[in-house]
Amino acid sequence: MGDQAPDFTLEATKKDKISLSDYRGTKNIVVAFYGMDFTPGWIKEIASWKEDYKKFEQLNADVLAISADHIHSHRVFEASMGTLPYPLLSDWHKQTMKSYHVYNGKGGTAIRSVFVVNKDGIITYLNTSFKADKQA
């Protein structure tokens, strides 16, 4: 905490690509890393965040949900969940996971983690053992 958040540019479901720096000076960002689309924990988490999205908006925050799944998987997953108020981003090459130190080399996926990045790009909260049933 207190460090500058590593910037990234990733393919996204809401537009071609999204960079963390796109939000600098305007919004707080919740960067949520998760293992894989279609997993029970992520389905539970995404549903609860969808229901509570107004709370994020009240805090002038957006959510960027990142996994190693390909963008095509994200689009199919999002369609199965209904329209989401935030994008799913594809870290297909796993560079963003590695820069945030949440890469699980054994599974080739992200460790479920949450980072809050303020408008200045500083990490103000992190939880690298985030549980879907015990929200941050």
Solvent accessible surface area in square Angstrom, and as a share of the most:
residue,aa,sasa,rsa
1,M,137,0.61
2,G,51,0.49
3,D,96,0.50
4,Q,96,0.43
5,A,3,0.02
6,P,43,0.27
7,D,77,0.40
8,F,13,0.05
9,T,77,0.45
10,L,21,0.10
11,E,74,0.33
12,A,0,0.00
13,T,23,0.13
14,K,89,0.38
15,K,115,0.49
16,D,118,0.61
17,K,118,0.50
18,I,5,0.02
19,S,16,0.10
20,L,5,0.02
21,S,45,0.29
22,D,81,0.42
23,Y,37,0.14
24,R,102,0.37
25,G,55,0.53
26,T,83,0.48
27,K,63,0.27
28,N,35,0.18
29,I,2,0.01
30,V,11,0.06
31,V,0,0.00
32,A,0,0.00
33,F,1,0.00
34,Y,0,0.00
35,G,20,0.19
36,M,99,0.44
37,D,7,0.04
38,F,101,0.42
39,T,41,0.24
40,P,115,0.72
41,G,26,0.25
42,W,0,0.00
43,I,68,0.34
44,K,115,0.49
45,E,1,0.00
46,I,0,0.00
47,A,36,0.28
48,S,25,0.16
49,W,11,0.04
50,K,73,0.31
51,E,142,0.64
52,D,51,0.27
53,Y,21,0.08
54,K,145,0.62
55,K,123,0.52
56,F,33,0.14
57,E,91,0.41
58,Q,146,0.65
59,L,126,0.62
60,N,58,0.30
61,A,6,0.05
62,D,29,0.15
63,V,0,0.00
64,L,0,0.00
65,A,0,0.00
66,I,0,0.00
67,S,0,0.00
68,A,11,0.09
69,D,22,0.12
70,H,60,0.27
71,I,3,0.02
72,H,114,0.51
73,S,35,0.22
74,H,0,0.00
75,R,109,0.40
76,V,92,0.53
77,F,0,0.00
78,E,23,0.10
79,A,83,0.64
80,S,74,0.48
81,M,40,0.18
82,G,34,0.33
83,T,112,0.65
84,L,2,0.01
85,P,56,0.35
86,Y,2,0.01
87,P,12,0.07
88,L,0,0.00
89,L,0,0.00
90,S,6,0.04
91,D,3,0.01
92,W,128,0.45
93,H,140,0.62
94,K,50,0.21
95,Q,113,0.50
96,T,7,0.04
97,M,0,0.00
98,K,93,0.39
99,S,46,0.30
100,Y,10,0.04
101,H,160,0.71
102,V,1,0.00
103,Y,66,0.25
104,N,57,0.29
105,G,53,0.51
106,K,203,0.86
107,G,51,0.49
108,G,18,0.18
109,T,26,0.15
110,A,6,0.04
111,I,73,0.37
112,R,54,0.20
113,S,0,0.00
114,V,4,0.02
115,F,9,0.04
116,V,39,0.22
117,V,3,0.02
118,N,44,0.22
119,K,83,0.35
120,D,98,0.51
121,G,2,0.02
122,I,49,0.25
123,I,14,0.07
124,T,64,0.37
125,Y,77,0.29
126,L,66,0.33
127,N,39,0.20
128,T,63,0.37
129,S,81,0.52
130,F,3,0.01
131,K,113,0.48
132,A,12,0.09
133,D,93,0.48
134,K,145,0.62
135,Q,79,0.35
136,A,83,0.65
